Amino acid sequence: MENKEPIPNERFAEIERLLRKISVIVKRKGREILNHFPVTPPQLTALLLLRDEGDLTIGELSQKMFLACSTMTDMIDRMEKNGVVKRVKDENDRRVVRIHLLDKGRQIIHEVLAARRQYLANVLSHLSYEETEQIKTHLSVLYEEMKKM
């Protein structure tokens, strides 16, 4: 068994502070990037959920996004008007309405993520391949540990 040196609380405080500062920058830049696209930050979150999980009901989407169903209904109305999603009747239960991601929504996701990746590429462009690999590895470890909790 590995003998681990105790980690001082100051280290955790510094990691938390850095993560918070990075989060603020990512959110700010993410909103700035989205200004060039016809979706809001919550709409992008909904589009990503639909892409990753498939068709969902308004109730399922509202639970996953921690929004009231009435708020989600209004948002879906606007998204449907913009042609990024459509409501479809469930094949197994016609009383159930699911939200379906349309090609225009997929294209917006693709373009937004490409712009975000380009921003990150610009930020990290002065680092070596090895340094970017270390960042990826350490972020993956942090993510996996956080998922366990």
DSSP file (Angstrom, degrees, kcal/mol; ACC not computed):
  #  RESIDUE AA STRUCTURE BP1 BP2  ACC     N-H-->O    O-->H-N    N-H-->O    O-->H-N    TCO  KAPPA ALPHA  PHI   PSI    X-CA   Y-CA   Z-CA
    1    1 A M              0   0    0      0, 0.0     2,-0.2     0, 0.0     0, 0.0   0.000 360.0 360.0 360.0 140.8    0.0    0.0    0.0
    2    2 A E        -     0   0    0      1,-0.1     2,-0.9     2,-0.0     0, 0.0  -0.517 360.0-132.5 -75.5 133.7    1.2    3.5   -0.9
    3    3 A N        -     0   0    0     -2,-0.2     2,-0.4     2,-0.0    -1,-0.1  -0.785  28.0-158.1 -87.5 108.2    2.2    5.8    2.0
    4    4 A K        -     0   0    0     -2,-0.9     3,-0.1     1,-0.0    -2,-0.0  -0.736  12.8-129.3 -95.5 133.3    0.4    9.0    1.2
    5    5 A E        -     0   0    0     -2,-0.4    -1,-0.0     1,-0.1     2,-0.0  -0.586  37.4-102.5 -73.5 135.9    1.6   12.3    2.6
    6    6 A P        -     0   0    0      0, 0.0    -1,-0.1     0, 0.0     0, 0.0  -0.331  32.9-129.7 -62.1 142.0   -1.2   14.2    4.2
    7    7 A I        -     0   0    0     -3,-0.1     5,-0.1     2,-0.0     2,-0.0  -0.819  21.3-123.9 -96.2 125.0   -2.5   17.1    2.0
    8    8 A P    >>  -     0   0    0      0, 0.0     3,-1.4     0, 0.0     4,-1.0  -0.361  16.3-121.9 -68.4 147.0   -2.8   20.4    3.8
    9    9 A N  H 3> S+     0   0    0      1,-0.3     4,-2.3     2,-0.2     5,-0.2   0.796 110.2  67.1 -57.6 -30.0   -6.2   22.1    3.8
   10   10 A E  H 3> S+     0   0    0      1,-0.2     4,-2.3     2,-0.2    -1,-0.3   0.852  95.7  56.1 -61.1 -33.1   -4.6   25.2    2.1
   11   11 A R  H <> S+     0   0    0     -3,-1.4     4,-2.4     2,-0.2    -1,-0.2   0.926 107.7  47.3 -64.3 -44.4   -4.0   23.0   -1.0
   12   12 A F  H  X S+     0   0    0     -4,-1.0     4,-2.7     1,-0.2    -2,-0.2   0.897 111.1  52.3 -63.6 -39.3   -7.7   22.2   -1.2
   13   13 A A  H  X S+     0   0    0     -4,-2.3     4,-2.3     1,-0.2    -1,-0.2   0.905 110.6  47.4 -62.5 -41.8   -8.5   25.9   -0.7
   14   14 A E  H  X S+     0   0    0     -4,-2.3     4,-2.5     2,-0.2    -2,-0.2   0.902 112.0  49.1 -67.6 -41.5   -6.2   26.8   -3.6
   15   15 A I  H  X S+     0   0    0     -4,-2.4     4,-2.6     2,-0.2     5,-0.2   0.927 112.3  48.8 -63.2 -44.5   -7.6   24.1   -5.9
   16   16 A E  H  X S+     0   0    0     -4,-2.7     4,-2.4     1,-0.2    -2,-0.2   0.922 111.3  50.1 -60.6 -43.9  -11.2   25.2   -5.1
   17   17 A R  H  X S+     0   0    0     -4,-2.3     4,-2.4     1,-0.2    -2,-0.2   0.913 112.0  47.2 -62.3 -44.0  -10.2   28.9   -5.8
   18   18 A L  H  X S+     0   0    0     -4,-2.5     4,-2.7     2,-0.2     5,-0.2   0.915 111.9  49.8 -65.0 -42.7   -8.6   28.0   -9.1
   19   19 A L  H  X S+     0   0    0     -4,-2.6     4,-2.5     2,-0.2    -2,-0.2   0.905 111.3  49.7 -61.9 -40.9  -11.6   25.9  -10.2
   20   20 A R  H  X S+     0   0    0     -4,-2.4     4,-2.1     2,-0.2    -2,-0.2   0.926 112.2  47.1 -63.2 -45.3  -14.0   28.7   -9.3
   21   21 A K  H  X S+     0   0    0     -4,-2.4     4,-2.0     1,-0.2    -2,-0.2   0.903 113.1  48.6 -64.3 -41.1  -11.9   31.3  -11.2
   22   22 A I  H  X S+     0   0    0     -4,-2.7     4,-2.9     1,-0.2     5,-0.2   0.913 109.6  53.6 -63.3 -42.2  -11.7   29.0  -14.3
   23   23 A S  H  X S+     0   0    0     -4,-2.5     4,-2.7     1,-0.2     5,-0.2   0.903 107.6  50.1 -59.7 -42.9  -15.4   28.3  -14.1
   24   24 A V  H  X S+     0   0    0     -4,-2.1     4,-2.6     2,-0.2    -1,-0.2   0.928 113.0  46.2 -61.8 -45.4  -16.2   32.1  -14.1
   25   25 A I  H  X S+     0   0    0     -4,-2.0     4,-3.0     2,-0.2     5,-0.3   0.921 112.7  49.7 -64.2 -44.4  -13.9   32.6  -17.2
   26   26 A V  H  X S+     0   0    0     -4,-2.9     4,-2.6     2,-0.2    -2,-0.2   0.920 113.3  46.4 -61.6 -44.5  -15.4   29.6  -19.0
   27   27 A K  H  X S+     0   0    0     -4,-2.7     4,-2.4    -5,-0.2    -2,-0.2   0.930 114.3  47.5 -63.6 -44.8  -19.0   30.8  -18.3
   28   28 A R  H  X S+     0   0    0     -4,-2.6     4,-2.1    -5,-0.2    -2,-0.2   0.941 116.5  42.4 -62.8 -48.2  -18.1   34.3  -19.4
   29   29 A K  H  X S+     0   0    0     -4,-3.0     4,-2.7     1,-0.2    -1,-0.2   0.878 112.0  55.8 -67.1 -37.3  -16.4   33.2  -22.6
   30   30 A G  H  X S+     0   0    0     -4,-2.6     4,-2.2    -5,-0.3    -1,-0.2   0.909 109.5  45.8 -60.6 -42.3  -19.1   30.7  -23.3
   31   31 A R  H  X S+     0   0    0     -4,-2.4     4,-1.2     2,-0.2    -1,-0.2   0.895 111.3  53.0 -66.4 -39.7  -21.8   33.4  -23.1
   32   32 A E  H  < S+     0   0    0     -4,-2.1     3,-0.5     1,-0.2     4,-0.3   0.921 110.7  46.8 -61.3 -44.3  -19.6   35.6  -25.3
   33   33 A I  H >< S+     0   0    0     -4,-2.7     3,-1.7     1,-0.2    -1,-0.2   0.908 108.3  56.1 -62.9 -42.2  -19.3   32.8  -27.9
   34   34 A L  H >< S+     0   0    0     -4,-2.2     3,-2.3     1,-0.3     5,-0.5   0.724  87.8  77.4 -66.2 -20.5  -23.1   32.2  -27.7
   35   35 A N  T 3< S+     0   0    0     -4,-1.2    -1,-0.3    -3,-0.5    -2,-0.2   0.735  91.8  55.5 -59.6 -19.9  -23.8   35.8  -28.6
   36   36 A H  T <  S+     0   0    0     -3,-1.7    -1,-0.3    -4,-0.3    -2,-0.2   0.348 104.6  64.8 -92.9   5.0  -22.9   34.8  -32.2
   37   37 A F  S <  S-     0   0    0     -3,-2.3     2,-0.6     2,-0.2    71,-0.0  -0.896  88.2-114.4-129.5 156.8  -25.5   32.0  -32.2
   38   38 A P  S    S+     0   0    0      0, 0.0     2,-0.3     0, 0.0    -3,-0.1  -0.075  87.1  82.7 -84.8  37.8  -29.4   32.0  -32.0
   39   39 A V        -     0   0    0     -2,-0.6    -2,-0.2    -5,-0.5    -3,-0.0  -0.977  68.1-133.2-137.9 153.3  -29.5   30.2  -28.7
   40   40 A T     >  -     0   0    0     -2,-0.3     4,-2.5     1,-0.1     5,-0.2  -0.528  38.7 -99.3 -93.3 166.5  -29.2   31.1  -25.0
   41   41 A P  H  > S+     0   0    0      0, 0.0     4,-2.1     0, 0.0     5,-0.1   0.922 124.8  46.9 -54.8 -46.1  -27.0   29.3  -22.5
   42   42 A P  H  > S+     0   0    0      0, 0.0     4,-2.3     0, 0.0     5,-0.1   0.888 110.9  52.9 -64.9 -34.3  -30.0   27.3  -21.1
   43   43 A Q  H  > S+     0   0    0      2,-0.2     4,-2.7     1,-0.2     5,-0.2   0.907 108.1  50.5 -64.6 -40.1  -31.1   26.5  -24.6
   44   44 A L  H  X S+     0   0    0     -4,-2.5     4,-2.7     2,-0.2    -1,-0.2   0.915 108.6  52.3 -62.8 -41.7  -27.7   25.1  -25.4
   45   45 A T  H  X S+     0   0    0     -4,-2.1     4,-2.2     1,-0.2    -2,-0.2   0.922 110.6  47.8 -58.8 -44.0  -27.8   23.0  -22.3
   46   46 A A  H  X S+     0   0    0     -4,-2.3     4,-2.5     2,-0.2    -2,-0.2   0.917 111.1  50.7 -63.3 -43.7  -31.2   21.6  -23.4
   47   47 A L  H  X S+     0   0    0     -4,-2.7     4,-2.4     1,-0.2    -2,-0.2   0.915 110.6  49.2 -60.7 -42.9  -29.8   20.9  -26.9
   48   48 A L  H  X S+     0   0    0     -4,-2.7     4,-2.6     2,-0.2    -1,-0.2   0.895 110.5  50.6 -64.6 -39.8  -26.8   19.1  -25.5
   49   49 A L  H  X S+     0   0    0     -4,-2.2     4,-2.9     2,-0.2     5,-0.3   0.926 111.6  47.7 -62.6 -43.7  -29.0   17.0  -23.3
   50   50 A L  H  X S+     0   0    0     -4,-2.5     4,-1.7     1,-0.2    -2,-0.2   0.887 113.2  48.6 -65.5 -38.0  -31.2   16.0  -26.2
   51   51 A R  H  < S+     0   0    0     -4,-2.4    -2,-0.2    -5,-0.2    -1,-0.2   0.925 118.9  38.7 -64.6 -44.0  -28.2   15.2  -28.3
   52   52 A D  H  < S+     0   0    0     -4,-2.6    -2,-0.2    -5,-0.2    -1,-0.2   0.815 130.2  26.2 -79.2 -31.6  -26.6   13.0  -25.6
   53   53 A E  H  < S-     0   0    0     -4,-2.9    -3,-0.2     1,-0.3    -2,-0.2   0.515 100.3-128.5-113.2  -7.6  -29.8   11.4  -24.2
   54   54 A G     <  -     0   0    0     -4,-1.7    -1,-0.3    -5,-0.3    -2,-0.1  -0.361  63.0  -5.1  86.3-172.5  -32.2   11.3  -27.1
   55   55 A D  S    S-     0   0    0     -2,-0.1     2,-0.3    -4,-0.1    45,-0.2  -0.284  70.7-177.6 -59.3 134.7  -35.8   12.6  -27.1
   56   56 A L  E     -A   99   0A   0     43,-1.2    43,-3.6     4,-0.0     2,-0.1  -0.925  26.2-113.2-131.3 155.7  -37.0   13.7  -23.6
   57   57 A T  E  >  -A   98   0A   0     -2,-0.3     4,-2.6    41,-0.3     5,-0.2  -0.417  35.0-109.0 -78.3 164.9  -40.2   14.9  -22.2
   58   58 A I  H  > S+     0   0    0     39,-0.5     4,-2.7     1,-0.2     5,-0.2   0.888 122.0  53.7 -61.2 -37.9  -40.5   18.5  -20.9
   59   59 A G  H  > S+     0   0    0      2,-0.2     4,-2.1     1,-0.2    -1,-0.2   0.919 109.1  47.0 -62.4 -44.4  -40.7   17.0  -17.4
   60   60 A E  H  > S+     0   0    0      2,-0.2     4,-2.3     1,-0.2    -2,-0.2   0.923 114.1  47.6 -64.1 -43.8  -37.5   15.0  -17.9
   61   61 A L  H  X S+     0   0    0     -4,-2.6     4,-1.8     1,-0.2    -2,-0.2   0.920 110.7  51.3 -62.0 -44.1  -35.7   18.0  -19.4
   62   62 A S  H  X>S+     0   0    0     -4,-2.7     5,-2.4     1,-0.2     4,-0.7   0.883 110.8  48.9 -64.1 -37.6  -36.9   20.3  -16.6
   63   63 A Q  H ><5S+     0   0    0     -4,-2.1     3,-0.6     1,-0.2    -1,-0.2   0.924 112.0  47.9 -65.2 -44.7  -35.6   17.8  -13.9
   64   64 A K  H 3<5S+     0   0    0     -4,-2.3    -2,-0.2     1,-0.2    -1,-0.2   0.786 119.1  39.8 -68.2 -26.7  -32.2   17.5  -15.6
   65   65 A M  H 3<5S-     0   0    0     -4,-1.8    -1,-0.2    -5,-0.2    -2,-0.2   0.436 106.7-124.0-102.1  -0.7  -31.8   21.2  -15.9
   66   66 A F  T <<5 +     0   0    0     -4,-0.7     2,-0.3    -3,-0.6    -3,-0.2   0.905  66.5 132.9  58.3  44.2  -33.3   22.0  -12.5
   67   67 A L      < -     0   0    0     -5,-2.4    -1,-0.2    -6,-0.2    -2,-0.1  -0.898  63.5 -99.7-122.1 153.1  -35.9   24.3  -14.0
   68   68 A A     >  -     0   0    0     -2,-0.3     4,-2.4     1,-0.1     5,-0.2  -0.389  32.0-119.7 -66.7 148.9  -39.7   24.6  -13.5
   69   69 A C  H  > S+     0   0    0      1,-0.2     4,-2.8     2,-0.2     5,-0.2   0.873 115.0  54.8 -58.4 -37.7  -41.8   22.8  -16.1
   70   70 A S  H  > S+     0   0    0      2,-0.2     4,-2.0     1,-0.2    -1,-0.2   0.899 108.9  47.5 -64.5 -39.2  -43.5   26.1  -17.0
   71   71 A T  H  > S+     0   0    0      2,-0.2     4,-2.2     1,-0.2    -2,-0.2   0.915 113.1  48.6 -64.6 -43.5  -40.1   27.7  -17.6
   72   72 A M  H  X S+     0   0    0     -4,-2.4     4,-2.9     2,-0.2    -2,-0.2   0.888 108.2  54.2 -65.2 -39.7  -39.0   24.7  -19.7
   73   73 A T  H  X S+     0   0    0     -4,-2.8     4,-2.3     2,-0.2    -1,-0.2   0.925 109.7  47.2 -60.8 -44.9  -42.3   24.9  -21.7
   74   74 A D  H  X S+     0   0    0     -4,-2.0     4,-1.9     2,-0.2    -1,-0.2   0.909 113.0  49.3 -62.1 -42.0  -41.7   28.5  -22.6
   75   75 A M  H  X S+     0   0    0     -4,-2.2     4,-2.4     1,-0.2    -2,-0.2   0.917 110.8  48.9 -64.7 -43.4  -38.1   27.8  -23.5
   76   76 A I  H  X S+     0   0    0     -4,-2.9     4,-2.9     1,-0.2     5,-0.2   0.883 107.3  56.8 -64.5 -38.0  -39.2   24.8  -25.7
   77   77 A D  H  X S+     0   0    0     -4,-2.3     4,-2.1    -5,-0.2    -1,-0.2   0.938 110.6  43.6 -56.0 -47.4  -41.8   27.1  -27.4
   78   78 A R  H  X S+     0   0    0     -4,-1.9     4,-1.7     1,-0.2    -2,-0.2   0.899 114.4  49.7 -66.2 -40.5  -39.0   29.5  -28.4
   79   79 A M  H  <>S+     0   0    0     -4,-2.4     5,-2.2     2,-0.2     6,-0.8   0.877 110.6  49.9 -66.8 -36.9  -36.7   26.7  -29.5
   80   80 A E  H ><5S+     0   0    0     -4,-2.9     3,-1.2     1,-0.2    -1,-0.2   0.908 108.9  52.2 -67.5 -40.7  -39.4   25.2  -31.6
   81   81 A K  H 3<5S+     0   0    0     -4,-2.1    -1,-0.2     1,-0.3    -2,-0.2   0.843 108.2  52.1 -61.6 -34.0  -40.1   28.6  -33.2
   82   82 A N  T 3<5S-     0   0    0     -4,-1.7    -1,-0.3    -5,-0.1    -2,-0.2   0.483 115.0-119.3 -82.2  -3.5  -36.4   28.8  -34.0
   83   83 A G  T < 5S+     0   0    0     -3,-1.2    21,-0.4    -4,-0.3    22,-0.3   0.746  82.6 113.6  76.6  24.2  -36.5   25.4  -35.7
   84   84 A V  S   <S+     0   0    0     -5,-2.2    18,-2.6    20,-0.2    21,-0.4   0.688  81.7  14.9 -99.7 -21.3  -34.0   23.7  -33.4
   85   85 A V  E     -B  101   0A   0     -6,-0.8     2,-0.3    16,-0.2    -2,-0.2  -0.925  63.1-159.0-140.3 165.9  -36.4   21.2  -31.8
   86   86 A K  E     -B  100   0A   0     14,-2.0    14,-3.2    -2,-0.3     2,-0.4  -0.992  23.7-115.9-144.9 153.1  -39.9   19.8  -32.4
   87   87 A R  E     -B   99   0A   0     -2,-0.3     2,-0.4    12,-0.2    12,-0.2  -0.713  35.8-176.7 -84.8 134.9  -42.5   18.2  -30.2
   88   88 A V  E     -B   98   0A   0     10,-2.9    10,-3.4    -2,-0.4     2,-0.2  -0.989  28.0-113.8-133.9 144.2  -43.3   14.6  -31.3
   89   89 A K  E     -B   97   0A   0     -2,-0.4     8,-0.2     8,-0.2     5,-0.2  -0.547  40.0-107.3 -73.5 138.4  -45.8   12.1  -29.9
   90   90 A D        -     0   0    0      6,-3.2     6,-0.2     3,-0.6    -1,-0.1  -0.452  20.7-137.5 -64.9 135.5  -44.3    9.1  -28.2
   91   91 A E  S    S+     0   0    0      1,-0.2     3,-0.2    -2,-0.1    -1,-0.1   0.822 102.2  42.4 -66.2 -31.2  -44.7    6.0  -30.4
   92   92 A N  S    S+     0   0    0      1,-0.3     2,-0.3     2,-0.0    -1,-0.2   0.762 128.4  24.1 -88.1 -26.6  -45.7    3.8  -27.5
   93   93 A D    >   -     0   0    0      3,-0.1     3,-2.2     1,-0.1    -3,-0.6  -0.849  63.5-162.8-143.5 101.5  -48.0    6.3  -25.7
   94   94 A R  T 3  S+     0   0    0     -2,-0.3    -1,-0.1     1,-0.3    -3,-0.1   0.634  89.1  66.7 -63.3 -14.0  -49.6    9.0  -27.8
   95   95 A R  T 3  S+     0   0    0     -6,-0.1     2,-0.4     2,-0.0    -1,-0.3   0.717  87.9  82.1 -76.6 -19.8  -50.4   11.0  -24.6
   96   96 A V    <   -     0   0    0     -3,-2.2    -6,-3.2    -6,-0.2     2,-0.5  -0.724  66.4-159.1 -91.8 131.2  -46.7   11.5  -24.1
   97   97 A V  E     - B   0  89A   0     -2,-0.4   -39,-0.5    -8,-0.2     2,-0.3  -0.936   8.5-165.7-111.2 129.1  -44.9   14.3  -26.0
   98   98 A R  E     -AB  57  88A   0    -10,-3.4   -10,-2.9    -2,-0.5     2,-0.5  -0.798  20.8-122.5-111.9 155.0  -41.2   14.2  -26.4
   99   99 A I  E     -AB  56  87A   0    -43,-3.6   -43,-1.2    -2,-0.3     2,-0.4  -0.865  28.6-160.6 -98.5 126.4  -38.8   16.9  -27.5
  100  100 A H  E     - B   0  86A   0    -14,-3.2   -14,-2.0    -2,-0.5     2,-0.4  -0.909  15.8-126.7-113.8 132.1  -36.8   16.0  -30.6
  101  101 A L  E     - B   0  85A   0     -2,-0.4   -16,-0.2   -16,-0.2     2,-0.2  -0.620  27.3-150.2 -77.0 127.3  -33.5   17.6  -31.7
  102  102 A L     >  -     0   0    0    -18,-2.6     4,-2.1    -2,-0.4     3,-0.5  -0.493  28.7-101.8 -94.6 167.5  -33.6   18.8  -35.3
  103  103 A D  H  > S+     0   0    0      1,-0.2     4,-2.6     2,-0.2     5,-0.2   0.865 121.9  56.8 -56.9 -38.7  -30.7   19.1  -37.7
  104  104 A K  H  > S+     0   0    0    -21,-0.4     4,-2.0     1,-0.2    -1,-0.2   0.890 107.4  49.1 -61.4 -38.2  -30.6   22.9  -37.2
  105  105 A G  H  > S+     0   0    0     -3,-0.5     4,-2.4   -21,-0.4    -1,-0.2   0.902 110.5  50.1 -66.2 -42.0  -30.1   22.3  -33.5
  106  106 A R  H  X S+     0   0    0     -4,-2.1     4,-2.5     1,-0.2    -2,-0.2   0.892 109.9  51.3 -62.5 -40.0  -27.3   19.7  -34.2
  107  107 A Q  H  X S+     0   0    0     -4,-2.6     4,-2.5     2,-0.2    -2,-0.2   0.904 108.9  50.3 -65.3 -41.3  -25.6   22.2  -36.5
  108  108 A I  H  X S+     0   0    0     -4,-2.0     4,-2.9     2,-0.2     5,-0.3   0.929 110.3  50.2 -62.6 -45.0  -25.7   24.9  -33.8
  109  109 A I  H  X S+     0   0    0     -4,-2.4     4,-2.7     1,-0.2     5,-0.3   0.945 111.2  49.6 -55.9 -48.4  -24.2   22.5  -31.3
  110  110 A H  H  X S+     0   0    0     -4,-2.5     4,-1.9     1,-0.2    -2,-0.2   0.916 114.2  44.0 -57.9 -46.5  -21.5   21.6  -33.7
  111  111 A E  H  X S+     0   0    0     -4,-2.5     4,-2.1     2,-0.2    -1,-0.2   0.892 114.0  49.2 -69.6 -40.5  -20.6   25.3  -34.4
  112  112 A V  H  X S+     0   0    0     -4,-2.9     4,-2.4     2,-0.2    -2,-0.2   0.940 113.1  46.5 -64.6 -47.0  -20.7   26.4  -30.8
  113  113 A L  H  X S+     0   0    0     -4,-2.7     4,-2.6    -5,-0.3    -1,-0.2   0.869 110.7  53.3 -65.2 -35.4  -18.5   23.5  -29.6
  114  114 A A  H  X S+     0   0    0     -4,-1.9     4,-2.2    -5,-0.3    -1,-0.2   0.912 109.9  48.1 -63.7 -41.3  -16.1   24.2  -32.5
  115  115 A A  H  X S+     0   0    0     -4,-2.1     4,-2.1     2,-0.2    -2,-0.2   0.895 112.1  49.3 -65.9 -39.6  -15.9   27.9  -31.4
  116  116 A R  H  X S+     0   0    0     -4,-2.4     4,-2.4     2,-0.2    -2,-0.2   0.908 111.1  49.3 -65.1 -41.4  -15.3   26.8  -27.8
  117  117 A R  H  X S+     0   0    0     -4,-2.6     4,-2.7     2,-0.2    -2,-0.2   0.883 109.3  52.3 -65.5 -37.2  -12.6   24.4  -28.8
  118  118 A Q  H  X S+     0   0    0     -4,-2.2     4,-2.3     2,-0.2    -1,-0.2   0.907 108.5  50.9 -65.0 -40.8  -10.9   27.1  -30.9
  119  119 A Y  H  X S+     0   0    0     -4,-2.1     4,-2.3     2,-0.2    -2,-0.2   0.942 112.5  46.0 -59.1 -47.7  -10.9   29.4  -27.9
  120  120 A L  H  X S+     0   0    0     -4,-2.4     4,-2.6     1,-0.2    -2,-0.2   0.888 109.9  54.1 -64.5 -38.9   -9.3   26.7  -25.8
  121  121 A A  H  X S+     0   0    0     -4,-2.7     4,-0.7     1,-0.2    -1,-0.2   0.904 109.4  48.8 -60.6 -40.5   -6.8   26.0  -28.5
  122  122 A N  H >< S+     0   0    0     -4,-2.3     3,-0.6     2,-0.2     4,-0.3   0.912 111.7  48.9 -65.0 -42.4   -5.8   29.7  -28.5
  123  123 A V  H 3< S+     0   0    0     -4,-2.3     3,-0.4     1,-0.2    -2,-0.2   0.904 120.5  36.1 -62.7 -42.0   -5.5   29.7  -24.7
  124  124 A L  H >< S+     0   0    0     -4,-2.6     3,-2.1     1,-0.2    -1,-0.2   0.387  85.4 105.8 -94.2   3.2   -3.3   26.6  -24.7
  125  125 A S  T << S+     0   0    0     -4,-0.7    -1,-0.2    -3,-0.6    -2,-0.1   0.743  76.7  54.4 -61.2 -25.5   -1.4   27.2  -27.9
  126  126 A H  T 3  S+     0   0    0     -3,-0.4    -1,-0.3    -4,-0.3     2,-0.2   0.517  93.3  90.8 -87.1  -3.5    1.8   28.2  -26.1
  127  127 A L  S <  S-     0   0    0     -3,-2.1     2,-0.1     1,-0.1    -3,-0.0  -0.534  79.9-111.2 -89.3 158.6    1.9   24.9  -24.1
  128  128 A S     >  -     0   0    0     -2,-0.2     4,-2.2     1,-0.1     5,-0.2  -0.357  28.8-107.6 -79.5 165.6    3.7   21.8  -25.3
  129  129 A Y  H  > S+     0   0    0      1,-0.2     4,-2.3     2,-0.2     5,-0.2   0.916 122.2  52.6 -56.3 -44.4    1.9   18.6  -26.2
  130  130 A E  H  > S+     0   0    0      1,-0.2     4,-2.3     2,-0.2    -1,-0.2   0.888 107.6  50.7 -62.2 -40.8    3.1   17.0  -23.0
  131  131 A E  H  > S+     0   0    0      2,-0.2     4,-2.2     1,-0.2    -1,-0.2   0.910 111.3  47.3 -65.5 -41.2    1.7   19.9  -20.9
  132  132 A T  H  X S+     0   0    0     -4,-2.2     4,-2.4     1,-0.2    -1,-0.2   0.865 110.8  53.1 -68.0 -33.3   -1.7   19.7  -22.6
  133  133 A E  H  X S+     0   0    0     -4,-2.3     4,-2.6    -5,-0.2    -2,-0.2   0.900 108.6  49.9 -65.5 -40.4   -1.7   15.9  -22.0
  134  134 A Q  H  X S+     0   0    0     -4,-2.3     4,-2.8     2,-0.2     5,-0.3   0.916 110.0  50.2 -63.5 -43.7   -1.0   16.5  -18.3
  135  135 A I  H  X S+     0   0    0     -4,-2.2     4,-2.6     1,-0.2     5,-0.2   0.948 112.6  47.1 -58.8 -48.5   -3.8   19.0  -18.0
  136  136 A K  H  X S+     0   0    0     -4,-2.4     4,-2.2     1,-0.2    -2,-0.2   0.919 113.2  48.8 -59.8 -44.9   -6.2   16.5  -19.7
  137  137 A T  H  X S+     0   0    0     -4,-2.6     4,-2.3     1,-0.2    -1,-0.2   0.935 113.7  45.2 -61.9 -47.7   -5.0   13.6  -17.5
  138  138 A H  H  X S+     0   0    0     -4,-2.8     4,-2.4     1,-0.2    -1,-0.2   0.881 113.0  50.0 -68.1 -37.4   -5.4   15.6  -14.3
  139  139 A L  H  X S+     0   0    0     -4,-2.6     4,-2.7    -5,-0.3    -1,-0.2   0.880 110.4  51.7 -66.3 -36.4   -8.8   17.0  -15.3
  140  140 A S  H  X S+     0   0    0     -4,-2.2     4,-2.7    -5,-0.2    -2,-0.2   0.911 109.8  48.8 -64.6 -42.5   -9.9   13.4  -16.1
  141  141 A V  H  X S+     0   0    0     -4,-2.3     4,-2.5     2,-0.2     5,-0.2   0.942 112.7  47.9 -62.0 -47.4   -8.8   12.2  -12.7
  142  142 A L  H  X S+     0   0    0     -4,-2.4     4,-2.4     1,-0.2    -2,-0.2   0.928 112.5  49.4 -58.6 -46.5  -10.6   15.0  -11.0
  143  143 A Y  H  X S+     0   0    0     -4,-2.7     4,-2.3     1,-0.2    -2,-0.2   0.932 111.4  48.1 -59.7 -47.7  -13.7   14.3  -13.0
  144  144 A E  H  X S+     0   0    0     -4,-2.7     4,-1.2     1,-0.2    -1,-0.2   0.895 112.5  48.8 -62.6 -40.7  -13.7   10.6  -12.2
  145  145 A E  H  X S+     0   0    0     -4,-2.5     4,-0.8     1,-0.2    -1,-0.2   0.896 111.6  49.5 -65.3 -39.8  -13.2   11.2   -8.5
  146  146 A M  H >< S+     0   0    0     -4,-2.4     3,-0.6     1,-0.2    -2,-0.2   0.863 105.3  57.6 -68.3 -34.9  -16.0   13.8   -8.4
  147  147 A K  H 3< S+     0   0    0     -4,-2.3    -1,-0.2     1,-0.2    -2,-0.2   0.840 100.0  59.6 -62.9 -32.2  -18.3   11.3  -10.2
  148  148 A K  H 3<        0   0    0     -4,-1.2    -1,-0.2     1,-0.3    -2,-0.2   0.806 360.0 360.0 -66.0 -29.5  -17.8    8.8   -7.4
  149  149 A M    <<        0   0    0     -4,-0.8    -1,-0.3    -3,-0.6    -2,-0.2   0.484 360.0 360.0 -78.9 360.0  -19.2   11.2   -4.9
